Amino acid sequence: MNWSTTAFIFPGQGSQQVGMGKDFAEAYPIAKATFEEADSLMVFSLSAMMFEGDETALAQTVNTQPAMYINSVAILRVLQSLNPSATPAVVAGHSLGEITAVTASGALAFADGVRLVQERARLMQSAGEANPGGMAAILNLPIDALERVCQQASEATGKPVVIANDNCPGQIVISGDNEALEHAMALAKEAGAKRALKLNVSTANHSPLMASAEGAFSKKVGDTPFTTPALPVYANLTATPLHDAGAIQEELANQLTRRVRWTESIQAMRQAGIQTFVEIGSKDVLSGLMKRIDAEATVYTVNSVASLKAFLAL
C-alpha cells in the first residue's frame, strides 16, 4: 500500500445499522476501550444500542451521529494499532463524517469529538422538531438543472428547498421545507429526473431550516479545542484542503446549513494525486459513490473485522 497516495474517508448519517462495531469490540481491546470511553462520556450505553439495540432508536439523530463517529474512530484505532504505518496522505468525511476526519487528522481529541458530535446531534434534532422538513434523492438530473428546480420550488411555495449533498454524478440530495420539497420533486421529474425519492429522515440537513441550530453549534465549535492537523482535511463546503485549526473551526461552524460538495472533494483529491480511497465505518455508501465519481480510483471498505483483515493482508 502506498500511503502517500491514499485517503481515508468517513461516512455520515444514513450508514448506521444495528450490530455496527460489535465484532471489533469483541476482537480488539482498543475498540472495546473506545466504546467504553464513549459510553462514559455520554452517560448511557450507546454501544449497547449500536450492538444489539432497536433500529428505530439508533436511527434517531441524537443517537445516529455519535454512533457513526464513535464506530469509525474505533475501527481507525484498530487499523492503526495493527499497522502503525497506516497513515494516509489526506482525510475527508461526508457531512457528520467530516468531524471523524478531523479527529483522524489529529486536530481533535476523541473525547472532545464525542462531546461535539453529541451537541451537533442534539441541536439538529431540536431544529428539525421546530422546523420540520425533509430530504430527497434526485437521480440523473444535472446539478445546474436541479438548482433551477429548487429556485422555482422555493419561489412557488415561499419556503426553502436547496441542494444539500452533491454525492456523485447522477445522485444529488435536496433538502428543505416539506411543501417546497414535494414541489421540487415534481418539478425535477418534469425536468427529466429518472427518480425522485423521499429519504427516511425527519430533519432538513444542510438547508436553511438548520439555521436555528447553527448559532449554538458555532459557539460549541468555538469552545472546543482544536490543534493543527497532521494531515490535510478536505472540506465539504469548499472541496479544498484545510491545514490549520482556525480553518477547521470555520468549516464545521458553517456546515449545518450549506452544501456537501462530495463529488468535487473526491475530484480534488484525485487531482492532487490520491489514487486509493479507504472507507472506514459502517456499510459502504461512500465506496458506492466513488464508483460513480471516478471508476478508475482504487477503493477499499473497512467496516468489519473480516474486511479489516482482508485490507491488512494486501
Buried (B, 14 or more C-beta within 10 A) or exposed (E): BEBEBBBBBBBBBBBBBBBBBBBBBEEBEBBBEBBEBBBEBBEEBBBEBBBEBEEEEBBBBBBBBBBBBBBBBBBBBBBBEBBEEBBBBBBBBBBBBBBBBBBBBBBBBBEBBBBBBBBBBBBBBBBBEEBEBBBBBBEEBBBEBBBEBBBBBBEEBEBBBBBBBBBBBBBBBBBBBBBBBBBBBBBBBEBEBEBBBEBEBBBBBBBBBBEBBBEBBBEBBEEBEBEEBEBBBBBBBBBBBBBEBEBBBBBBBBBBBBBBBBBBBBBBBBEBEBBBBBBBBBBBBBBBBBEBBBEEBBBBBBBBBEBBEEBBEE
